[in-house]
Structures are given as structure tokens and as C-alpha cells.
Amino acid sequence: MTEHQIYTLASDSATKLTPGSTHSGFDITIQNNNTAGYVYVGGEGVTTSSYGFRILPNHSISFELPSKDHLYIVASTSGLTAAVIKTGLESKD
């Protein structure tokens, strides 16, 4: 199954991109839709100063996410958007 969504992000609280507590693993692509500002990707504690990856404006990154792992995103400025597409998703909730 393929899912896509545009998220409006905050700068002070992360948005969880992965479903529930358990999933079967999937591919995920995250695109920073903005011409200015950054989107930060990481684990549950991701912040604008502590992150796994920073997505530049108008850029994207893809991950092959194992089951039980989760991704979160946060923005450098509240109101920025990110487009997300997930493929091969099979929720086990």
C-alpha cells in the first residue's frame, strides 16, 4: 500500500511519521516543500539542534525503515510543510 500526505510542522514539537507501535517496515521519502527553512529528521527526541538529518529547502531524502523503528520530523520555523510518501506499508496495529 502507498500513502502520501503533506504535513504542516511546528518548530517546538516533533511530528511522528510512522504508524502505531509496530509495522512491517517500509520505504519513506520526505521532501522539504519550502524555499527557505529546514526540516529535521530523527528519532523520538528530534529537535532543531539535535537531529539525525537536515533536509535543505526543496530537497528530499529516502529511508528504508525496518519494523519497530520510528521517524519524527520538526521544522526550523513553525508552519513549514513537508511532503511524505510511504510505500510497502502494512500496519500491524
PDB file with one MODEL, atoms N, CA, C and O in Angstrom:
MODEL        1
ATOM      1  N   MET A   1       0.840  -1.175   0.000  1.00  0.00           N
ATOM      2  CA  MET A   1       0.000   0.000   0.000  1.00  0.00           C
ATOM      3  C   MET A   1       0.890   1.245   0.000  1.00  0.00           C
ATOM      4  O   MET A   1       1.943   1.264   0.637  1.00  0.00           O
ATOM      5  N   THR A   2       0.464   2.266  -0.708  1.00  0.00           N
ATOM      6  CA  THR A   2       1.180   3.540  -0.760  1.00  0.00           C
ATOM      7  C   THR A   2       0.323   4.620  -0.125  1.00  0.00           C
ATOM      8  O   THR A   2      -0.877   4.714  -0.385  1.00  0.00           O
ATOM      9  N   GLU A   3       0.954   5.435   0.713  1.00  0.00           N
ATOM     10  CA  GLU A   3       0.276   6.566   1.358  1.00  0.00           C
ATOM     11  C   GLU A   3       1.084   7.826   1.108  1.00  0.00           C
ATOM     12  O   GLU A   3       2.313   7.783   1.041  1.00  0.00           O
ATOM     13  N   HIS A   4       0.394   8.947   0.970  1.00  0.00           N
ATOM     14  CA  HIS A   4       1.085  10.233   0.863  1.00  0.00           C
ATOM     15  C   HIS A   4       0.328  11.277   1.659  1.00  0.00           C
ATOM     16  O   HIS A   4      -0.890  11.194   1.820  1.00  0.00           O
ATOM     17  N   GLN A   5       1.063  12.257   2.154  1.00  0.00           N
ATOM     18  CA  GLN A   5       0.444  13.302   2.968  1.00  0.00           C
ATOM     19  C   GLN A   5       1.378  14.499   3.031  1.00  0.00           C
ATOM     20  O   GLN A   5       2.599  14.348   2.994  1.00  0.00           O
ATOM     21  N   ILE A   6       0.799  15.685   3.127  1.00  0.00           N
ATOM     22  CA  ILE A   6       1.578  16.896   3.376  1.00  0.00           C
ATOM     23  C   ILE A   6       1.356  17.291   4.830  1.00  0.00           C
ATOM     24  O   ILE A   6       0.222  17.476   5.273  1.00  0.00           O
ATOM     25  N   TYR A   7       2.450  17.417   5.557  1.00  0.00           N
ATOM     26  CA  TYR A   7       2.411  17.754   6.981  1.00  0.00           C
ATOM     27  C   TYR A   7       2.769  19.225   7.162  1.00  0.00           C
ATOM     28  O   TYR A   7       3.711  19.713   6.537  1.00  0.00           O
ATOM     29  N   THR A   8       2.031  19.934   8.007  1.00  0.00           N
ATOM     30  CA  THR A   8       2.404  21.271   8.446  1.00  0.00           C
ATOM     31  C   THR A   8       3.099  21.103   9.791  1.00  0.00           C
ATOM     32  O   THR A   8       2.542  20.528  10.726  1.00  0.00           O
ATOM     33  N   LEU A   9       4.323  21.614   9.869  1.00  0.00           N
ATOM     34  CA  LEU A   9       5.198  21.302  11.000  1.00  0.00           C
ATOM     35  C   LEU A   9       5.307  22.439  12.007  1.00  0.00           C
ATOM     36  O   LEU A   9       5.082  23.607  11.690  1.00  0.00           O
ATOM     37  N   ALA A  10       5.654  22.062  13.211  1.00  0.00           N
ATOM     38  CA  ALA A  10       5.964  23.010  14.279  1.00  0.00           C
ATOM     39  C   ALA A  10       7.475  23.039  14.479  1.00  0.00           C
ATOM     40  O   ALA A  10       8.185  22.135  14.037  1.00  0.00           O
ATOM     41  N   SER A  11       7.956  24.073  15.141  1.00  0.00           N
ATOM     42  CA  SER A  11       9.387  24.149  15.441  1.00  0.00           C
ATOM     43  C   SER A  11       9.691  23.695  16.859  1.00  0.00           C
ATOM     44  O   SER A  11      10.854  23.494  17.210  1.00  0.00           O
ATOM     45  N   ASP A  12       8.655  23.532  17.681  1.00  0.00           N
ATOM     46  CA  ASP A  12       8.876  23.181  19.082  1.00  0.00           C
ATOM     47  C   ASP A  12       8.371  21.795  19.467  1.00  0.00           C
ATOM     48  O   ASP A  12       8.554  21.373  20.609  1.00  0.00           O
ATOM     49  N   SER A  13       7.744  21.084  18.545  1.00  0.00           N
ATOM     50  CA  SER A  13       7.314  19.708  18.831  1.00  0.00           C
ATOM     51  C   SER A  13       7.383  18.884  17.553  1.00  0.00           C
ATOM     52  O   SER A  13       6.980  19.340  16.483  1.00  0.00           O
ATOM     53  N   ALA A  14       7.896  17.673  17.678  1.00  0.00           N
ATOM     54  CA  ALA A  14       8.100  16.806  16.517  1.00  0.00           C
ATOM     55  C   ALA A  14       6.803  16.121  16.097  1.00  0.00           C
ATOM     56  O   ALA A  14       5.909  15.891  16.911  1.00  0.00           O
ATOM     57  N   THR A  15       6.723  15.803  14.814  1.00  0.00           N
ATOM     58  CA  THR A  15       5.605  15.066  14.236  1.00  0.00           C
ATOM     59  C   THR A  15       6.062  13.650  13.928  1.00  0.00           C
ATOM     60  O   THR A  15       7.072  13.456  13.253  1.00  0.00           O
ATOM     61  N   LYS A  16       5.328  12.662  14.417  1.00  0.00           N
ATOM     62  CA  LYS A  16       5.655  11.259  14.165  1.00  0.00           C
ATOM     63  C   LYS A  16       5.156  10.875  12.778  1.00  0.00           C
ATOM     64  O   LYS A  16       3.995  11.114  12.445  1.00  0.00           O
ATOM     65  N   LEU A  17       6.033  10.278  11.963  1.00  0.00           N
ATOM     66  CA  LEU A  17       5.679   9.893  10.603  1.00  0.00           C
ATOM     67  C   LEU A  17       5.287   8.431  10.472  1.00  0.00           C
ATOM     68  O   LEU A  17       4.689   8.039   9.470  1.00  0.00           O
ATOM     69  N   THR A  18       5.609   7.634  11.452  1.00  0.00           N
ATOM     70  CA  THR A  18       5.380   6.195  11.366  1.00  0.00           C
ATOM     71  C   THR A  18       4.139   5.800  12.149  1.00  0.00           C
ATOM     72  O   THR A  18       3.772   6.467  13.116  1.00  0.00           O
ATOM     73  N   PRO A  19       3.493   4.714  11.734  1.00  0.00           N
ATOM     74  CA  PRO A  19       2.242   4.310  12.379  1.00  0.00           C
ATOM     75  C   PRO A  19       2.466   3.562  13.682  1.00  0.00           C
ATOM     76  O   PRO A  19       3.479   2.885  13.856  1.00  0.00           O
ATOM     77  N   GLY A  20       1.515   3.691  14.595  1.00  0.00           N
ATOM     78  CA  GLY A  20       1.437   2.879  15.806  1.00  0.00           C
ATOM     79  C   GLY A  20       2.749   2.441  16.413  1.00  0.00           C
ATOM     80  O   GLY A  20       3.776   3.102  16.259  1.00  0.00           O
ATOM     81  N   SER A  21       2.702   1.326  17.101  1.00  0.00           N
ATOM     82  CA  SER A  21       3.897   0.820  17.767  1.00  0.00           C
ATOM     83  C   SER A  21       4.643  -0.203  16.929  1.00  0.00           C
ATOM     84  O   SER A  21       5.852  -0.368  17.092  1.00  0.00           O
ATOM     85  N   THR A  22       3.947  -0.891  16.036  1.00  0.00           N
ATOM     86  CA  THR A  22       4.582  -1.936  15.231  1.00  0.00           C
ATOM     87  C   THR A  22       4.121  -1.829  13.786  1.00  0.00           C
ATOM     88  O   THR A  22       2.939  -1.619  13.516  1.00  0.00           O
ATOM     89  N   HIS A  23       5.053  -1.972  12.867  1.00  0.00           N
ATOM     90  CA  HIS A  23       4.740  -2.026  11.442  1.00  0.00           C
ATOM     91  C   HIS A  23       5.697  -3.018  10.811  1.00  0.00           C
ATOM     92  O   HIS A  23       6.644  -3.464  11.458  1.00  0.00           O
ATOM     93  N   SER A  24       5.462  -3.369   9.551  1.00  0.00           N
ATOM     94  CA  SER A  24       6.280  -4.405   8.917  1.00  0.00           C
ATOM     95  C   SER A  24       7.496  -3.842   8.202  1.00  0.00           C
ATOM     96  O   SER A  24       8.226  -4.590   7.552  1.00  0.00           O
ATOM     97  N   GLY A  25       7.726  -2.550   8.308  1.00  0.00           N
ATOM     98  CA  GLY A  25       8.817  -1.903   7.599  1.00  0.00           C
ATOM     99  C   GLY A  25       8.307  -1.327   6.288  1.00  0.00           C
ATOM    100  O   GLY A  25       7.356  -1.846   5.703  1.00  0.00           O
ATOM    101  N   PHE A  26       8.944  -0.249   5.826  1.00  0.00           N
ATOM    102  CA  PHE A  26       8.526   0.371   4.575  1.00  0.00           C
ATOM    103  C   PHE A  26       9.567   1.376   4.115  1.00  0.00           C
ATOM    104  O   PHE A  26      10.489   1.719   4.855  1.00  0.00           O
ATOM    105  N   ASP A  27       9.406   1.845   2.879  1.00  0.00           N
ATOM    106  CA  ASP A  27      10.233   2.910   2.335  1.00  0.00           C
ATOM    107  C   ASP A  27       9.497   4.224   2.544  1.00  0.00           C
ATOM    108  O   ASP A  27       8.279   4.295   2.380  1.00  0.00           O
ATOM    109  N   ILE A  28      10.236   5.257   2.906  1.00  0.00           N
ATOM    110  CA  ILE A  28       9.629   6.567   3.148  1.00  0.00           C
ATOM    111  C   ILE A  28      10.512   7.638   2.517  1.00  0.00           C
ATOM    112  O   ILE A  28      11.735   7.610   2.652  1.00  0.00           O
ATOM    113  N   THR A  29       9.878   8.581   1.829  1.00  0.00           N
ATOM    114  CA  THR A  29      10.571   9.734   1.264  1.00  0.00           C
ATOM    115  C   THR A  29       9.953  10.989   1.861  1.00  0.00           C
ATOM    116  O   THR A  29       8.732  11.138   1.906  1.00  0.00           O
ATOM    117  N   ILE A  30      10.822  11.892   2.320  1.00  0.00           N
ATOM    118  CA  ILE A  30      10.392  13.140   2.946  1.00  0.00           C
ATOM    119  C   ILE A  30      10.961  14.286   2.118  1.00  0.00           C
ATOM    120  O   ILE A  30      12.168  14.347   1.881  1.00  0.00           O
ATOM    121  N   GLN A  31      10.093  15.193   1.681  1.00  0.00           N
ATOM    122  CA  GLN A  31      10.513  16.339   0.884  1.00  0.00           C
ATOM    123  C   GLN A  31      10.233  17.628   1.647  1.00  0.00           C
ATOM    124  O   GLN A  31       9.129  17.838   2.148  1.00  0.00           O
ATOM    125  N   ASN A  32      11.241  18.484   1.728  1.00  0.00           N
ATOM    126  CA  ASN A  32      11.063  19.826   2.277  1.00  0.00           C
ATOM    127  C   ASN A  32      10.453  20.671   1.160  1.00  0.00           C
ATOM    128  O   ASN A  32      11.136  20.988   0.187  1.00  0.00           O
ATOM    129  N   ASN A  33       9.186  21.038   1.285  1.00  0.00           N
ATOM    130  CA  ASN A  33       8.453  21.765   0.238  1.00  0.00           C
ATOM    131  C   ASN A  33       8.747  23.255   0.192  1.00  0.00           C
ATOM    132  O   ASN A  33       8.175  23.962  -0.638  1.00  0.00           O
ATOM    133  N   ASN A  34       9.589  23.735   1.026  1.00  0.00           N
ATOM    134  CA  ASN A  34       9.747  25.170   1.227  1.00  0.00           C
ATOM    135  C   ASN A  34      10.947  25.731   0.475  1.00  0.00           C
ATOM    136  O   ASN A  34      11.894  25.004   0.173  1.00  0.00           O
ATOM    137  N   THR A  35      10.902  27.040   0.172  1.00  0.00           N
ATOM    138  CA  THR A  35      12.028  27.700  -0.485  1.00  0.00           C
ATOM    139  C   THR A  35      13.035  28.238   0.527  1.00  0.00           C
ATOM    140  O   THR A  35      14.146  28.622   0.162  1.00  0.00           O
ATOM    141  N   ALA A  36      12.645  28.264   1.792  1.00  0.00           N
ATOM    142  CA  ALA A  36      13.539  28.668   2.885  1.00  0.00           C
ATOM    143  C   ALA A  36      13.141  27.881   4.123  1.00  0.00           C
ATOM    144  O   ALA A  36      11.973  27.534   4.298  1.00  0.00           O
ATOM    145  N   GLY A  37      14.109  27.603   4.973  1.00  0.00           N
ATOM    146  CA  GLY A  37      13.845  26.856   6.205  1.00  0.00           C
ATOM    147  C   GLY A  37      14.208  25.390   6.052  1.00  0.00           C
ATOM    148  O   GLY A  37      14.260  24.860   4.942  1.00  0.00           O
ATOM    149  N   TYR A  38      14.456  24.748   7.174  1.00  0.00           N
ATOM    150  CA  TYR A  38      14.911  23.360   7.191  1.00  0.00           C
ATOM    151  C   TYR A  38      13.887  22.445   7.836  1.00  0.00           C
ATOM    152  O   TYR A  38      13.100  22.857   8.689  1.00  0.00           O
ATOM    153  N   VAL A  39      13.920  21.186   7.403  1.00  0.00           N
ATOM    154  CA  VAL A  39      13.155  20.122   8.045  1.00  0.00           C
ATOM    155  C   VAL A  39      14.178  19.164   8.638  1.00  0.00           C
ATOM    156  O   VAL A  39      15.102  18.737   7.946  1.00  0.00           O
ATOM    157  N   TYR A  40      14.022  18.824   9.908  1.00  0.00           N
ATOM    158  CA  TYR A  40      14.954  17.952  10.608  1.00  0.00           C
ATOM    159  C   TYR A  40      14.296  16.598  10.849  1.00  0.00           C
ATOM    160  O   TYR A  40      13.139  16.524  11.261  1.00  0.00           O
ATOM    161  N   VAL A  41      15.043  15.528  10.588  1.00  0.00           N
ATOM    162  CA  VAL A  41      14.548  14.156  10.710  1.00  0.00           C
ATOM    163  C   VAL A  41      15.347  13.446  11.789  1.00  0.00           C
ATOM    164  O   VAL A  41      16.560  13.624  11.891  1.00  0.00           O
ATOM    165  N   GLY A  42      14.664  12.641  12.595  1.00  0.00           N
ATOM    166  CA  GLY A  42      15.377  11.875  13.613  1.00  0.00           C
ATOM    167  C   GLY A  42      14.451  10.977  14.393  1.00  0.00           C
ATOM    168  O   GLY A  42      13.330  10.691  13.971  1.00  0.00           O
ATOM    169  N   GLY A  43      14.930  10.539  15.528  1.00  0.00           N
ATOM    170  CA  GLY A  43      14.159   9.692  16.420  1.00  0.00           C
ATOM    171  C   GLY A  43      13.212  10.511  17.278  1.00  0.00           C
ATOM    172  O   GLY A  43      12.977  11.690  17.013  1.00  0.00           O
ATOM    173  N   GLU A  44      12.679   9.885  18.294  1.00  0.00           N
ATOM    174  CA  GLU A  44      11.640  10.487  19.130  1.00  0.00           C
ATOM    175  C   GLU A  44      12.039  11.834  19.726  1.00  0.00           C
ATOM    176  O   GLU A  44      11.172  12.689  19.906  1.00  0.00           O
ATOM    177  N   GLY A  45      13.285  12.052  20.032  1.00  0.00           N
ATOM    178  CA  GLY A  45      13.725  13.296  20.655  1.00  0.00           C
ATOM    179  C   GLY A  45      14.258  14.333  19.683  1.00  0.00           C
ATOM    180  O   GLY A  45      14.971  15.245  20.100  1.00  0.00           O
ATOM    181  N   VAL A  46      13.935  14.223  18.398  1.00  0.00           N
ATOM    182  CA  VAL A  46      14.485  15.142  17.398  1.00  0.00           C
ATOM    183  C   VAL A  46      14.097  16.589  17.708  1.00  0.00           C
ATOM    184  O   VAL A  46      12.954  16.885  18.057  1.00  0.00           O
ATOM    185  N   THR A  47      15.081  17.479  17.570  1.00  0.00           N
ATOM    186  CA  THR A  47      14.862  18.920  17.719  1.00  0.00           C
ATOM    187  C   THR A  47      15.641  19.625  16.618  1.00  0.00           C
ATOM    188  O   THR A  47      16.329  18.981  15.827  1.00  0.00           O
ATOM    189  N   THR A  48      15.533  20.935  16.571  1.00  0.00           N
ATOM    190  CA  THR A  48      16.277  21.694  15.567  1.00  0.00           C
ATOM    191  C   THR A  48      17.772  21.755  15.867  1.00  0.00           C
ATOM    192  O   THR A  48      18.555  22.169  15.012  1.00  0.00           O
ATOM    193  N   SER A  49      18.174  21.352  17.060  1.00  0.00           N
ATOM    194  CA  SER A  49      19.601  21.344  17.401  1.00  0.00           C
ATOM    195  C   SER A  49      20.140  19.938  17.654  1.00  0.00           C
ATOM    196  O   SER A  49      21.350  19.761  17.798  1.00  0.00           O
ATOM    197  N   SER A  50      19.270  18.945  17.709  1.00  0.00           N
ATOM    198  CA  SER A  50      19.676  17.553  17.924  1.00  0.00           C
ATOM    199  C   SER A  50      18.863  16.676  16.978  1.00  0.00           C
ATOM    200  O   SER A  50      17.703  16.358  17.242  1.00  0.00           O
ATOM    201  N   TYR A  51      19.492  16.295  15.874  1.00  0.00           N
ATOM    202  CA  TYR A  51      18.756  15.609  14.814  1.00  0.00           C
ATOM    203  C   TYR A  51      19.657  14.605  14.098  1.00  0.00           C
ATOM    204  O   TYR A  51      20.876  14.612  14.265  1.00  0.00           O
ATOM    205  N   GLY A  52      19.037  13.749  13.307  1.00  0.00           N
ATOM    206  CA  GLY A  52      19.786  12.770  12.530  1.00  0.00           C
ATOM    207  C   GLY A  52      20.140  13.270  11.141  1.00  0.00           C
ATOM    208  O   GLY A  52      21.204  12.947  10.612  1.00  0.00           O
ATOM    209  N   PHE A  53      19.241  14.065  10.544  1.00  0.00           N
ATOM    210  CA  PHE A  53      19.461  14.569   9.196  1.00  0.00           C
ATOM    211  C   PHE A  53      18.704  15.876   9.017  1.00  0.00           C
ATOM    212  O   PHE A  53      17.591  16.031   9.518  1.00  0.00           O
ATOM    213  N   ARG A  54      19.315  16.817   8.298  1.00  0.00           N
ATOM    214  CA  ARG A  54      18.673  18.098   7.991  1.00  0.00           C
ATOM    215  C   ARG A  54      18.378  18.137   6.496  1.00  0.00           C
ATOM    216  O   ARG A  54      19.272  17.934   5.674  1.00  0.00           O
ATOM    217  N   ILE A  55      17.112  18.399   6.147  1.00  0.00           N
ATOM    218  CA  ILE A  55      16.719  18.475   4.743  1.00  0.00           C
ATOM    219  C   ILE A  55      16.696  19.944   4.324  1.00  0.00           C
ATOM    220  O   ILE A  55      15.981  20.759   4.906  1.00  0.00           O
ATOM    221  N   LEU A  56      17.483  20.261   3.313  1.00  0.00           N
ATOM    222  CA  LEU A  56      17.548  21.619   2.786  1.00  0.00           C
ATOM    223  C   LEU A  56      16.246  21.981   2.074  1.00  0.00           C
ATOM    224  O   LEU A  56      15.490  21.087   1.692  1.00  0.00           O
ATOM    225  N   PRO A  57      15.968  23.277   1.887  1.00  0.00           N
ATOM    226  CA  PRO A  57      14.773  23.673   1.144  1.00  0.00           C
ATOM    227  C   PRO A  57      14.750  23.037  -0.251  1.00  0.00           C
ATOM    228  O   PRO A  57      15.777  22.960  -0.925  1.00  0.00           O
ATOM    229  N   ASN A  58      13.572  22.586  -0.668  1.00  0.00           N
ATOM    230  CA  ASN A  58      13.355  21.967  -1.982  1.00  0.00           C
ATOM    231  C   ASN A  58      14.195  20.710  -2.205  1.00  0.00           C
ATOM    232  O   ASN A  58      14.518  20.383  -3.347  1.00  0.00           O
ATOM    233  N   HIS A  59      14.546  20.011  -1.147  1.00  0.00           N
ATOM    234  CA  HIS A  59      15.283  18.751  -1.241  1.00  0.00           C
ATOM    235  C   HIS A  59      14.503  17.649  -0.527  1.00  0.00           C
ATOM    236  O   HIS A  59      13.543  17.909   0.198  1.00  0.00           O
ATOM    237  N   SER A  60      14.946  16.413  -0.755  1.00  0.00           N
ATOM    238  CA  SER A  60      14.270  15.277  -0.120  1.00  0.00           C
ATOM    239  C   SER A  60      15.287  14.208   0.261  1.00  0.00           C
ATOM    240  O   SER A  60      16.446  14.252  -0.152  1.00  0.00           O
ATOM    241  N   ILE A  61      14.829  13.253   1.053  1.00  0.00           N
ATOM    242  CA  ILE A  61      15.639  12.107   1.447  1.00  0.00           C
ATOM    243  C   ILE A  61      14.714  10.904   1.582  1.00  0.00           C
ATOM    244  O   ILE A  61      13.545  11.034   1.946  1.00  0.00           O
ATOM    245  N   SER A  62      15.270   9.723   1.279  1.00  0.00           N
ATOM    246  CA  SER A  62      14.504   8.479   1.395  1.00  0.00           C
ATOM    247  C   SER A  62      15.178   7.547   2.386  1.00  0.00           C
ATOM    248  O   SER A  62      16.402   7.532   2.515  1.00  0.00           O
ATOM    249  N   PHE A  63      14.357   6.768   3.084  1.00  0.00           N
ATOM    250  CA  PHE A  63      14.833   5.775   4.039  1.00  0.00           C
ATOM    251  C   PHE A  63      14.118   4.460   3.799  1.00  0.00           C
ATOM    252  O   PHE A  63      12.947   4.443   3.418  1.00  0.00           O
ATOM    253  N   GLU A  64      14.816   3.364   4.020  1.00  0.00           N
ATOM    254  CA  GLU A  64      14.188   2.052   4.114  1.00  0.00           C
ATOM    255  C   GLU A  64      14.104   1.755   5.601  1.00  0.00           C
ATOM    256  O   GLU A  64      15.114   1.459   6.240  1.00  0.00           O
ATOM    257  N   LEU A  65      12.922   1.834   6.142  1.00  0.00           N
ATOM    258  CA  LEU A  65      12.738   1.791   7.590  1.00  0.00           C
ATOM    259  C   LEU A  65      12.384   0.387   8.058  1.00  0.00           C
ATOM    260  O   LEU A  65      11.373  -0.164   7.623  1.00  0.00           O
ATOM    261  N   PRO A  66      13.194  -0.207   8.939  1.00  0.00           N
ATOM    262  CA  PRO A  66      12.877  -1.530   9.487  1.00  0.00           C
ATOM    263  C   PRO A  66      11.654  -1.471  10.408  1.00  0.00           C
ATOM    264  O   PRO A  66      11.278  -0.410  10.906  1.00  0.00           O
ATOM    265  N   SER A  67      11.056  -2.621  10.615  1.00  0.00           N
ATOM    266  CA  SER A  67       9.907  -2.678  11.523  1.00  0.00           C
ATOM    267  C   SER A  67      10.337  -2.231  12.922  1.00  0.00           C
ATOM    268  O   SER A  67      11.495  -2.389  13.310  1.00  0.00           O
ATOM    269  N   LYS A  68       9.413  -1.689  13.648  1.00  0.00           N
ATOM    270  CA  LYS A  68       9.586  -1.202  15.020  1.00  0.00           C
ATOM    271  C   LYS A  68      10.404   0.078  15.129  1.00  0.00           C
ATOM    272  O   LYS A  68      10.502   0.641  16.219  1.00  0.00           O
ATOM    273  N   ASP A  69      11.000   0.561  14.023  1.00  0.00           N
ATOM    274  CA  ASP A  69      11.704   1.846  14.055  1.00  0.00           C
ATOM    275  C   ASP A  69      10.719   2.957  13.705  1.00  0.00           C
ATOM    276  O   ASP A  69       9.752   2.735  12.976  1.00  0.00           O
ATOM    277  N   HIS A  70      10.973   4.155  14.231  1.00  0.00           N
ATOM    278  CA  HIS A  70      10.061   5.267  14.004  1.00  0.00           C
ATOM    279  C   HIS A  70      10.841   6.517  13.624  1.00  0.00           C
ATOM    280  O   HIS A  70      11.964   6.725  14.084  1.00  0.00           O
ATOM    281  N   LEU A  71      10.237   7.347  12.782  1.00  0.00           N
ATOM    282  CA  LEU A  71      10.831   8.609  12.368  1.00  0.00           C
ATOM    283  C   LEU A  71       9.937   9.765  12.789  1.00  0.00           C
ATOM    284  O   LEU A  71       8.710   9.663  12.805  1.00  0.00           O
ATOM    285  N   TYR A  72      10.596  10.867  13.129  1.00  0.00           N
ATOM    286  CA  TYR A  72       9.915  12.097  13.514  1.00  0.00           C
ATOM    287  C   TYR A  72      10.537  13.246  12.730  1.00  0.00           C
ATOM    288  O   TYR A  72      11.705  13.181  12.347  1.00  0.00           O
ATOM    289  N   ILE A  73       9.752  14.304  12.492  1.00  0.00           N
ATOM    290  CA  ILE A  73      10.280  15.495  11.833  1.00  0.00           C
ATOM    291  C   ILE A  73       9.848  16.737  12.599  1.00  0.00           C
ATOM    292  O   ILE A  73       8.810  16.760  13.259  1.00  0.00           O
ATOM    293  N   VAL A  74      10.679  17.767  12.489  1.00  0.00           N
ATOM    294  CA  VAL A  74      10.404  19.061  13.104  1.00  0.00           C
ATOM    295  C   VAL A  74      10.961  20.121  12.154  1.00  0.00           C
ATOM    296  O   VAL A  74      11.871  19.827  11.379  1.00  0.00           O
ATOM    297  N   ALA A  75      10.442  21.329  12.197  1.00  0.00           N
ATOM    298  CA  ALA A  75      10.848  22.387  11.275  1.00  0.00           C
ATOM    299  C   ALA A  75      11.651  23.471  11.983  1.00  0.00           C
ATOM    300  O   ALA A  75      11.534  23.663  13.194  1.00  0.00           O
ATOM    301  N   SER A  76      12.470  24.177  11.200  1.00  0.00           N
ATOM    302  CA  SER A  76      13.229  25.293  11.765  1.00  0.00           C
ATOM    303  C   SER A  76      12.310  26.460  12.123  1.00  0.00           C
ATOM    304  O   SER A  76      12.634  27.261  12.999  1.00  0.00           O
ATOM    305  N   THR A  77      11.168  26.554  11.447  1.00  0.00           N
ATOM    306  CA  THR A  77      10.172  27.593  11.700  1.00  0.00           C
ATOM    307  C   THR A  77       8.787  26.964  11.637  1.00  0.00           C
ATOM    308  O   THR A  77       8.503  26.215  10.702  1.00  0.00           O
ATOM    309  N   SER A  78       7.937  27.238  12.584  1.00  0.00           N
ATOM    310  CA  SER A  78       6.578  26.691  12.556  1.00  0.00           C
ATOM    311  C   SER A  78       5.855  27.113  11.283  1.00  0.00           C
ATOM    312  O   SER A  78       6.019  28.234  10.801  1.00  0.00           O
ATOM    313  N   GLY A  79       5.052  26.197  10.746  1.00  0.00           N
ATOM    314  CA  GLY A  79       4.277  26.470   9.548  1.00  0.00           C
ATOM    315  C   GLY A  79       4.899  25.952   8.269  1.00  0.00           C
ATOM    316  O   GLY A  79       4.249  25.959   7.224  1.00  0.00           O
ATOM    317  N   LEU A  80       6.157  25.499   8.326  1.00  0.00           N
ATOM    318  CA  LEU A  80       6.761  24.895   7.141  1.00  0.00           C
ATOM    319  C   LEU A  80       6.055  23.581   6.839  1.00  0.00           C
ATOM    320  O   LEU A  80       5.446  22.981   7.724  1.00  0.00           O
ATOM    321  N   THR A  81       6.135  23.133   5.581  1.00  0.00           N
ATOM    322  CA  THR A  81       5.476  21.887   5.197  1.00  0.00           C
ATOM    323  C   THR A  81       6.476  20.874   4.664  1.00  0.00           C
ATOM    324  O   THR A  81       7.545  21.221   4.161  1.00  0.00           O
ATOM    325  N   ALA A  82       6.091  19.612   4.792  1.00  0.00           N
ATOM    326  CA  ALA A  82       6.881  18.506   4.254  1.00  0.00           C
ATOM    327  C   ALA A  82       5.927  17.525   3.588  1.00  0.00           C
ATOM    328  O   ALA A  82       4.888  17.176   4.150  1.00  0.00           O
ATOM    329  N   ALA A  83       6.288  17.082   2.380  1.00  0.00           N
ATOM    330  CA  ALA A  83       5.520  16.052   1.687  1.00  0.00           C
ATOM    331  C   ALA A  83       6.150  14.706   2.018  1.00  0.00           C
ATOM    332  O   ALA A  83       7.372  14.559   1.986  1.00  0.00           O
ATOM    333  N   VAL A  84       5.309  13.727   2.336  1.00  0.00           N
ATOM    334  CA  VAL A  84       5.795  12.403   2.734  1.00  0.00           C
ATOM    335  C   VAL A  84       5.066  11.349   1.915  1.00  0.00           C
ATOM    336  O   VAL A  84       3.843  11.388   1.782  1.00  0.00           O
ATOM    337  N   ILE A  85       5.831  10.400   1.363  1.00  0.00           N
ATOM    338  CA  ILE A  85       5.239   9.254   0.687  1.00  0.00           C
ATOM    339  C   ILE A  85       5.819   7.992   1.306  1.00  0.00           C
ATOM    340  O   ILE A  85       7.028   7.882   1.511  1.00  0.00           O
ATOM    341  N   LYS A  86       4.936   7.040   1.602  1.00  0.00           N
ATOM    342  CA  LYS A  86       5.318   5.764   2.216  1.00  0.00           C
ATOM    343  C   LYS A  86       4.871   4.645   1.282  1.00  0.00           C
ATOM    344  O   LYS A  86       3.732   4.644   0.812  1.00  0.00           O
ATOM    345  N   THR A  87       5.764   3.691   1.010  1.00  0.00           N
ATOM    346  CA  THR A  87       5.416   2.560   0.154  1.00  0.00           C
ATOM    347  C   THR A  87       5.716   1.254   0.866  1.00  0.00           C
ATOM    348  O   THR A  87       6.654   1.169   1.660  1.00  0.00           O
ATOM    349  N   GLY A  88       4.919   0.244   0.579  1.00  0.00           N
ATOM    350  CA  GLY A  88       5.108  -1.061   1.202  1.00  0.00           C
ATOM    351  C   GLY A  88       4.648  -1.103   2.635  1.00  0.00           C
ATOM    352  O   GLY A  88       5.104  -1.951   3.403  1.00  0.00           O
ATOM    353  N   LEU A  89       3.757  -0.209   3.020  1.00  0.00           N
ATOM    354  CA  LEU A  89       3.309  -0.084   4.403  1.00  0.00           C
ATOM    355  C   LEU A  89       2.235  -1.106   4.730  1.00  0.00           C
ATOM    356  O   LEU A  89       1.213  -1.191   4.049  1.00  0.00           O
ATOM    357  N   GLU A  90       2.474  -1.878   5.776  1.00  0.00           N
ATOM    358  CA  GLU A  90       1.484  -2.821   6.292  1.00  0.00           C
ATOM    359  C   GLU A  90       1.436  -2.670   7.803  1.00  0.00           C
ATOM    360  O   GLU A  90       2.299  -3.195   8.506  1.00  0.00           O
ATOM    361  N   SER A  91       0.454  -1.970   8.301  1.00  0.00           N
ATOM    362  CA  SER A  91       0.329  -1.731   9.732  1.00  0.00           C
ATOM    363  C   SER A  91      -0.063  -3.003  10.459  1.00  0.00           C
ATOM    364  O   SER A  91      -0.848  -3.801   9.949  1.00  0.00           O
ATOM    365  N   LYS A  92       0.490  -3.193  11.663  1.00  0.00           N
ATOM    366  CA  LYS A  92       0.180  -4.367  12.477  1.00  0.00           C
ATOM    367  C   LYS A  92      -0.553  -3.981  13.752  1.00  0.00           C
ATOM    368  O   LYS A  92      -0.584  -4.763  14.702  1.00  0.00           O
ATOM    369  N   ASP A  93      -1.145  -2.790  13.793  1.00  0.00           N
ATOM    370  CA  ASP A  93      -1.876  -2.341  14.988  1.00  0.00           C
ATOM    371  C   ASP A  93      -3.176  -3.080  15.138  1.00  0.00           C
ATOM    372  O   ASP A  93      -3.921  -2.833  16.086  1.00  0.00           O
TER     373      ASP A  93
ENDMDL
END
